Structure formats: structure tokens, C-alpha cells
């Protein structure tokens, strides 16, 4: 047994219980709660300070707290009355809370009026909520106008305001808009920092306009900012994405020259892109340079290198780097081992994979869920689904819980082996194991049922899927549509196409092409043309496969003129008709015995700039022979062989030479 050779896996001594793990607050949830507090939470210290300073109305803090509470409940009118009732007792913190409340309620006009008419000295936090709300709505010009209003009141903006404005500019109008806003802020006398400029630099590089990024990098001093390592890293990333390695080297040299040495992020960026482009010799050079700049390669960097090398198929090199890591003071982690393990399993080098697993245990590197999922996938791909059961038991022994990937992989393995009932049983038992099936899980089983011709069971499973709150996606529907069309049940396929929209799922190119092909093969060419028009009217561009289906359908009906007209009418420059498409039309004509029209279409094919291939001539010769033109077929065959257009071996193959 393959799994029997796995070393015994000791259960970790202090593995947290599943229930304790589940009760632990998720970082994302904690972050969301903090964000939900919004400006109210941020201004709490200011409220306390105002209260301590005797801001009135019970110290000022109580008034601002009341206003925030009422605004949070959507009762801005009551909050405004409370503010008015406080009169001179209301301080700037209370007014700030009211402005923020108006902004959260979407009442920007009221917020701007109040900010302009605050009877006490204002501060930046009076206007910050207004700027943020305007930027969220893409109203950059209005946000910049607020800065002018602040200047008139002698109130200086704060750097986070510039960040919000620039971020909105990058998001809404692209990097050119962001550069214009950056220049406008500088012209207003705003004190920008390097972080503001780096935000725009990143946006430029993400939009693959690295020359503009280099230009802005050179202009940073004119904005009163000096480039830092983050600035250089942003441009370096852009140059890597553009594969401009010569410019990358020059920029690295410049960083050293201006006393802005590369850091670990710089090297991680470089090595990541070098690995993804298979430039492993340069990776070794970069690793060697790191120590010169006081940077030590970390575990993440080695994981990146190993992943890149494995994807290129150099598994021996990857394993050698893995083995050398301890000599660099680093202990390989489970991510590094999993990367090599996946590469070995993908290459079906199981003996080496077993040795690597043994090495993991020797080096005290416990397996995780990903490790087991790699093994489950390997067994299933090799038809060893019965071995997976004991592997699942080992997962539990090591404190690893099978997840949706584990179960879906096993379901796929069952379906590939034709064990559809076992796949259905596992699918329905997943929830009881604390793992809810996803759309992929259901779609795999549906595909298995369709392959087995069990349409009734497939329909029942779709109903069960929807009842369980799992929405089918285009792949799910396309699986069913493909099955129906292959069975000639095109009307049902069309009905399913309509149901996609009912279920909030738009038909894609595959959906339409499958049904159009099914209609064409069923002799319903006019309906296929109608569906083609529906598709085009929805703004979708037909591809070569769809045109091929229509052309073959028309050819089978002898409507060759319609085919030629369709080809001539196509304006889409991305559509390139190849010999396969023309051959399909010629084949249809030959099967109808219309060899004269097939020869005419061959002439049209050549005039359209598509040269015939061996299959083209083979189809034509067979067609001529099948309608009694044996002598003509012999002559054509001999001529083509003498010209080198056909192999001479084909003369014996046809049996007409």
C-alpha cells in the first residue's frame, strides 16, 4: 500500500481543540468592527479632551456622545436640534460629530453648510468627514474646494486628507488624474509627504505605465519630497512587470548611489518576478547580493524561489535549495515542503515524494491540511481513491480536518472511477462532517451523472443544490446544457438557458456556443441563427467555434452562399478563420455529393488568404472518389503528391492509386 510507507505521524501534544478554535475572534471580524466604529471611535479622545477643558453642556463630551448616538440611529434632525439647544455651550467636538453624522447619512449639503457656519474655531477634523464623503462619491473637485474653504478660515489640512483625495483620484480617474491632483495639491501650498507620492507611484505601476512612474520618481523633489525605499520599490516592481531587467539593474545601482539601499521587500519583489519568468541564474545573483546590503533571505523568499523552480519543473534544484536552507540559518517550513511535494506528485515521482514526507517527520515539520490535500489529489488522479480513506484517518490523527477541497477532490476521484453513487453519498454527508459542499462539489457530481446518462438524478441534484442555498454558476449550467445537446434534447437545453437568468446567472460564450451547435446538428439552423442574433444583441462577440457551427449547419443544407456571405460580413478583426473551419464546410458539401461547389469553396478559401492543408485535399479527394470521379481523384492525388502538398504514402491509403 502506498500510504503504508508513510512514517507514523505523532499527534501534536498541544493542538487547540476545534471548539476553542471556532470561538476565537477572527482578525477580519475584529478589523471590521473597528472600522464600523468609524469617526466616532476616532474622535473619542478629542471628546474627552474637550470635556476636560469644560466645553459646556455637561463637559461637552456628553453632547457630542448624544449627537453621535442619534446620528448612528439615523435621527440627524434630532441631533441637530440638540446641537442648536446647547447654544454657546457646544464646542468644536460637538460640531464635528454633527458634520460627521450628516456625512454618514449622505446629507453632504447639510454637512458642508454646517462646516462653513461653525461659530467656534474649527479644526481639520471638522472638514475631514466632508472630504472623505466627497471622495467616496468621486467628487474630487468638490473635495479640493473644501481645502480652499479651510484655508480661508485659517485651518490647515492634515496629511491623511491628501491621502484620501489621492486614493480617490487613483481609484476613479486613473493615475493621470492622480498626478493632476498631486500637482493641484502642491500648487495650493499643501505640505505633501513621500507617502502621498508613493500612493500615486503605485497606481501608475499597477496600470503598467512604468515610464510615467520613473518620470514622477524624478520629480518628487519638486513636490518637496525625497524618494524613499518604498518609492524605489514601487517603480522597481513596475519595471519587473515590464521585464525591463536592464532598467532594474540601473535603478538598483541608483538606490545604492543615493544612499537608499534596497531592503528585504526590494529583494522579495525581484526574486518573485525572476522566478515567475524562469530566470533562475539571476535569482542566485540576487541572493548573493542580499548579504552585501545587510539583508538576510527570509523563509518567505526561499518559499517563493522554491515555488518558481518547481513550476519550471526543476525539482532536483528545488530540493537542493530546500536541503541547503539550514546552512543559511533557516529551517524549512511546511509551505516549502508542500511546494516540493506538489511538484513531485504532479510529476508522478511518488518514491521521492515518500522520502520527502519522511524527511518532514525527521526535521520535525508537521504536515498540515495542504499537505494532505496534495496527497489526496495524487491518489485520486492515479485511480487510488480507496487509499484516500486511510489518508483521511491519518489527517484526523494529526489534528487536520478535511476541508471542502479535500472532499471535492475525493468526489472528483470517485466520479473519474465511475463510482457516482459513492460520490453522491459523500456529497450529501459533507455537511454532517462540518463541511458544506460548494458549487464546484455539486458541479463535479452533476458532470458524473450526465456522463452516466442519469438525467433524472441530475435534475434532482440541481434542486437539492438550490434548496441547500448553493447557487449554480455558468459551469454548472453549461455541464447540463452540454449533456442535453449531445442527447439531441435541444429544446430542453434552450429552456435551461432561460433558467440561467432566473437563477441570476448570465449565459456565457460556452452556453451559447453549445446550444447553437446543438441546434445546427439538429437541423434547426434558423433557430441557431436567431440565437446568434440574441447573443450579439446582448453585446457578446461570437467566436470562431460559433461561426464554425453555423457554417457547418448551413453547408449541410447546401446554403453555401449564405456561408460565404456570413464570412464576408464578419467585421471582427479578432476572428481568424483557419483551415479547420473551411475544411468542415468542404466536408459537408462533399457528403452531399456537391463536389463542384466544394471545389468552388476551395477557391474562395484560397482567395480569403487561408491556405489548404493536407486534410483539405484529403477531404476533396475522398469526395471526388465517392461520387464516381475516381480518375479525377487519382489525377489530383498524383499531382498533389508530386508537388509535395500530400505525402506519397497516402496514395496507398486511399486505394485509388
N, C-alpha and C positions, 0 to 999 in steps of 0.2 A: 504494500500500500504506500502511496506517495506520502500521505500525511503521517504514516507511522515513523518515517525517518526524521520527522521534526523533533528536536530536543524537547524534553518535558519543560513546560512553561510554569515557573513558580508564580503563584498568585502574589501580587504586591501586598506587603504587610499592612500598609495604611491607606488602602483605597477608600475614598469617600463613598458613603452609601448613596444609592441612586436618589433616595428621597431627600437626603440632605443637599445633594447637588441641585435637585429641582427647586428647592426652596431658596437657594442663594439668589439674591437680586442680580439680574443681568445688567452688565455695564451699559448696554444700549438703552435699556429701560431707565436706568438711573440718569443717563445723559439726557434722555428725552424729558424726564421730569424736571431736571434743572433748567432746560431750555423753556419748558412750558411756563416756568415762573416769570421768565421774560424780564422786562424793565422793572417790574415791581420788586423782584428779588434784588436786582442790581442797585436800586435806589434806597433799599432799606437802611444801609449805613448812613446815607445822606439824611434820611428822615430822622434817624436817631440823633445825628449831629444838630439838626435844626431844632429838634425838641429840646436838646440840652441847651441850646442858645436862647430858649424862650421865644420860639416862633409864634406864640399865641394859640388860642383855641385848644387849651389843654396841652400846651407844649408844642403844637404844630404837627407832631408825629401822629396824633390821633386823627386829625383832619385828613392828612394825606393817606392814612390807612383806610379811612372810611371811603374816600374818593376811589381808591384802587379797588376796594371791595365792591362798590356799586358799579363801577365800570366793568369789572370782571363778570358781573351778573347781567351786563347789557343795559344797565339803568343809568346811562350817561346823563340824561336830563335831571335825575335826582341828584347825581354827583355835582352837576353844575349849580343846582340850587343851593346845595350845602356849601360850595365854594363861595357863592355870592353872599350867603348868610353870614359867613365868617368875616366879611368886610376886611378891615385893616389887619385883622388877626391872621389872615392867610399869608404864609410865606412862599418863597420860590419853590420849595419842595412840593407844596400842595398844588401850585400851578403846574409844575412839571408832571405831577401824577395825572392831572386833568388832561393835559395835552397828550400824554401817552395813552390815556383812556380813549380819547377821541380817535387817535390813530388806530388803535386796536379794533375799534368799532367801524373803521372805514370812513369816518367823518373827517376827511382831511381838510376840507374848507374850514370847518369849525376849529380844528386844531391849529391851522395857520393863523386864523383871526385871533385866537386866544394868545398864541405865542407872540404875535405882533403887539397885543394890547396889555400884556402883563404889567401891572402897576408897580411892581418891585423890580430891583435889578435882576436880570436874567443870567443864566449861565449856559454852557454848551449843552447840558442835559435837557434844557427847555426845548431846544431845536433838534436834538439828535433823533427822537422818535419820528419827527416830521420828515427828516432826511431819509431815514430808513424806510418809512412807509412809501414815500415818493419813489425811491429807488426800486422797491419791490414791485411797483406798478410800471416801471420803465420810464418814469418821468424825470429824466436826468436834468433837463433844462430847468425844471422847477426846483430840483434839489440844489443845483448850483445857485439859483436865485435866492434860496434860503441863506446860503453862505453870505451873499451880499447884504441881506437883511441883518444878519448877525453883525457884520462889520459896521453898519450904520448905528447899531446900538452899542458898539464898543465891546462886543462879546466875541472872544477868539474861539474858532473851531478847534476841535481836538483831532489827533491823527486817526482814531477809529472812524470818524466821519468820512475822511478821504478814502479809507479802505472800502467802506460800504459803497461809496459812489463809484469807485474804480471797478469794484467787483460787479456792480450792476452794469457798468459800461461793457465789460468783457463778456458778460452773460447775454446782454441784449443786442449789442451792435457790433460785436466782433472786436478784434484787437485794434483796428484802426480808430474805431470810436473811442476805445480806452485811451489810446495815445493822445487823441484830441482833448479828451477830458483831463488827462495828466497835464497837458500844456496849458489848458484853461485854468486849472488849479494853481499852477505855478505863476501864471500871469496875474492872478488875484492876490498874489503875495502869500499864498498858503505855504507853511513850512512842511514840506514833504519829507518822508524818511525813505531809506533804502527799501524797507518792506513794501511801501506803496508801489515803488517802481518794479520790484520783483514780481508783484502780482501781475502787472502788465506784461513783463518779460515771459512769465509762464504761459499766459494766454496766447502770446504771439507764437511761442514754440509749439504749443498744443495744436495750433492751426497750421503747422508746417510752413511757417514763413520765417525761416531761421535768419535770412539776410536782414529782415527788418529788426529781428531780435538783436543781432550783432550791432546794427546801427544805433538802437536805443541804448545798448550797453555802453557804447562810446559816448553817448550824450548825457549819461547820468550826472556827471559833474555839473552840467549846465542847469540841472534841477536842484543843485545844492546837495547832491548825494554821491557818495563814493561806492562803487561796486563792492559787494562782499562775496564770500564764497557761495552764498545762495544764488546771487546774480549769475555768477560764472557757471554754476551747476545747471541752472535753467537753460542757458544758451548751449552748454555742452550737451545736454540731453537732446536739444533740437538738432544739433549737428550730427549726433549719433543716429537719430531717427532718419536723417537725410543721407546717412552713410558717407559723410564727408570726413573721412578719417584723417586726412592731411590737415584740415582746419582744426580738428580735435586736438592734434598734437601741438599745433601752434598756440591754441588757446591755453592748453596745459602749461606750455612754456611761459606764456604771458602771466598766468596766475603766479608762478614762482617768481618771475621778474618783478612784479608789483607787490611782492610780499603778501600775497593772498593764497597761501598754499592749499592744495587740494585736501579734502577731508575724506572720511570714510564713505560719505554719500557720493562724492565725486567718483571714487573707485567702484562703488557698487553700480552706479549708472553705467560706467564704461564697460565693466566686465559683463553686466547683463546684456548689453547690446552686442558686444563681441561674441558672446556665446550664442545668442539667437541668430547670428549671421555666420556661425561656423568658423570664426577666426580665432582658433584656439592657440596658435602660436603667439598672437598678440596678447592673449589672456595671460600667458606665462610672463610676458614682458611687463604687463601692468602689475601683476602680483609682485614681481621683483622690485618695481618702482615704489611700492607702498611703504616698505620699511625705510626707504630714503627720506620719506616725508613724515615719518613718525606715525604711520598708520599700520595697524596690525589687522590682517584679514580676519573677519569675524565668521561665525558659523553660518550666518545668512549668506555671506558672499560665497563660501565654499558650496553651500547648497545650490546657489544659482549656477556656479561653474559646473558642478556635477550634473545638474539637470540639463544644461545646454549640451554637454558632451554626450550624455545618454541619448538625447533626441537626435543627435547626429550619428548614433549607432556605434560610437567608440566606447564600448562597455569596459574593455580592459583598462583604458586610460582612466575612466571614471572610477573604477575600483582601486586603481593605483593611488589616485588622489585621496580617496576615502581612507586607504591604509596609511598614507603619509600624514594625515591630519594630526595625530597625537604628537608627532615630532615637531609640529608647529605650535604645540601647546593647546590644541583644540581637541575636544572629544566629539566624535561624530554623533549627531543626534538621530532621532528616528526619521526625521524628514530626509536626511542624507541617505540613510539606509533604504528607505522606501523608494527613493528615486532610482537607485541602482537596481533594487529588487524588481521594480516595474519594468525596467529596461530588459533585465534578464528573462522575465516571464514573457514579455512581448516577443522576445527572440526565441522563445521555447527552449531556453537553456536551463532546464529545471535542476540538473545536478549542481550547477553553480549557484542557483538560487537557494538550494538547500544548504549549501556551505555558508552562504551569506547569512541565512537565518541562524545557523549555529554560531556564527561569529557575533551576531547581535546579542545572543544569550551570554556568550563568553565575555563580551565587553559591557555587560550589564546595561543593555539598551532595550527596554521593554517594548514589545510590539504594541501598536495602537489600532484603532478602528481602520485606518487607511491601509495598514499592513495586511490585515485580514481581508479587506475588500479586494486588494490586489491578488491575493491567493484565491479567493472565491472566483474572481473573474478568470484567472488562469485555468482553474479546474473546469469551469463551465465552458470556456472556449475550447477545451480539449475533450469535451464529452464525458467528463468525470463528475457529473453532478452528484452521484451517490457519495463521493468523498467529501462533499461540502458539508453534509450533516455533521460529521465528526469534527469538522473545522469550526462549525458554529458552536459546538460544545466547548472547544478549546478557547473560543472567543470569550465565553462566559467565565471560564476558569481564570482568564487573565483580566477580568473586570471590564471587558469591552462589550458593549451592547451592539448587536446587529442594527444597522440603520436602514433607511429607505433604499440606499444604494446597494447594501448587502442583499436585501430581499429582492429588489428589482433585478439585480444581476443573476440571482438564482432562478427567478421566474423566467428570465430570458433563456437560461441554460435548459430549463425544463422544456420550454417551447421548441428550442432548436432540436431537442431529442424526441420531439413528438409527444411528450408527456403533458398534454394540455390539461387534463383533469387535475394532475398534481399542481400545475401552475395556478389553476383556478382556486384550488383548496388553499394554497399558500397565500394567494392574494386576499382571500376572504378572512384568513386567520391573522393577517398582519396587524390589524387594529387591536386584537386581543393581546398581541405581543408588545403593545405600546408604540406601534409604528404605523402611521396612517399611509396607505398607498397614495401615490401621486399620479398625475396624468400619464407619465411615462410608463408606470407599472401597468395601468389599465390598457394602454395602447399596445404594449407588447403582447398581452394575453389576447386582445382583440385580433391582432395580426395572426396569432397562432390559431385562433378559432376560424378565421377566414381561410387560412391555408388548409385547414382540415375540412373546409366546406360546411362548417356548423354555423349557418347564418342565424338560426333561431336563438342559439346560445349567445351569439354576438349581440343580437338585439337586446336580450335580457341583461347582458353585462353592461351595455351602454346605459340602460335605465337605472341599474343598480349604481353605476358610477355617478350619475347625476343626482340620485337620491342621497348619496353619501357626501354631496357638496363638492365633488371633484369635477370641474368643468372640462369637457373635451376641448382639445386645441386643433388647429388645422391638420396636424399629423394624424390625430385620431380619426377625424372625418375622412381624410384622404385614404387612410387604410381601408375604411369601409367602402368608399366610393370606388376604389381600385378593384376590390373584390366583386362588387356588383357589376361593374363594366366588363370584367373578364368573364362573368357568367352570362353576359348579354342582357342583364336586368338594368338597362339604361334609364328607363322611366323612374325606377326606384332611386337610382343614383342622382337624377335631377331633383327628386324630392328631397334627398339628403342635402343636396347643395343649398336648397331653400331653407332647410332646418338649421344650417350653419348660422345663418343670420339671426334666426330666432334665439339661438343659444349664445348670441353675442360674439360670434366667431366669423370673421370675414373669409370667404373663399380666396385662396391664393392662386398663383400661377399653376401649381401642380393640380389643384382641384379642377380648374377649368380645362387644362390640357387633357386630363384623364377622361372627363366627360365628353369633350369634343372628339377625342379619339374613339371613345365607345360609340358615340352617335354615328361617326363616319363608318365604322366597321359594321354597324347595324343597318347601313343603307339609308340612314336619316341625315343625309347631307345638308338639306335645307335647315333642319333644326340645329345642326352643328354650326352653320353659318350665322344663324340667329344668335346663338350663344356667344359666338365670336364677337358679334356686334355689341352684345350686352357687356362683355368684358372690356371692350375698347371704350365704351361709353362711361365705364366706371374709372377710366384713367389708367387702365393696366395695358402694358405693351405686350402683345403676343410674342412668343419666342419661336425659334426655328422648329421646335418639336410640334407646336400647334399648327404652324403653316404646313409642315410635312403631313400631319394627319388630314388636314383639309385637302391638300393636293392629291394625296392617295385616294381619298374618298371620291373626289371629282373625277380622277383618272379611271377609277373602276366603273364609273358611269359614262365614260367616254367624253366627258366635258373638258377636253384638253384646252380649248380656247379660254375657258374660264380660269384654268390653272395659269396659263400664260398671262392673262390679264391681271390675275392676283399678284403674280411675281412682279409684273411691270409697275403695279400700283403701290407696291410697298416702298415707303419713303424712309423707313427707319434705317439709319446708317449702321446700327449695331447688328442688324440681321445679315448674316452671311450664309447664303445657300451653298452647301457643299455637294459633292458628288453623291453622297448617300441619299439626299433628297431627290435629286434628279433621277437617280437610279430607281428609286421607288416608283416614280411616275412612269418611267420607261418599262419597268417590270409589269405594272398594271396594264399598260397598253398591249404588251406582248401577250399577256394572259388572255386578253380579249381578242387576240388574233389580229390586232391592228398594227402590224409591224411597219407599214408605210408611215403611219402617224408617229410611231416610236422613233423612226429614223429622222423625221422632221423635228421631233422634240430634241433629239441628239444635236441637230444643227443649232437649235435655239440655245441649248446648254452651252455649246462652244462660243456662240455669239455673245452670251452673257458673261463670259470670262471664266467659266468653270470647265477645266479640262477633264475629259472622261478618264476613268481609271480602269483597271483590269476587270472589275466587277461590271462596269458599264458594258464593255464589249461582250463579256460572257453572257449577260442577260440578253443582249441583242442577238447573238449567235444562236442561243437556245430558242429564242422566239422565232427566228427565221426557219430553223430546222423543224420546229413543232407545227408550222403551217405549210410544210411541204417544200420550202425553199432550201433543200439540202445542198444543192450545188452552190447556190449563192452563199450559204453559210460556210461551206468548205473554202470557197474563194476568199471570203472575208477573213476567215481564220488564218489561212496561209499568208495573206497579205499582212495582217497584224503581227504574226509571229516573225515574219521577215523584217519588219520594221522595229522589232523589239518591244512592241506595245503589249504583247502577250508572251507568256512562256511557252516554249515548244512542247513541253510535257502535256499541255492542255489539249494538243491535237489527239493524243491517245485517249485522254479523259473523256472527250466529247463523243468518241466513237464514230465520227463522221469524216475523219481524215483518211 
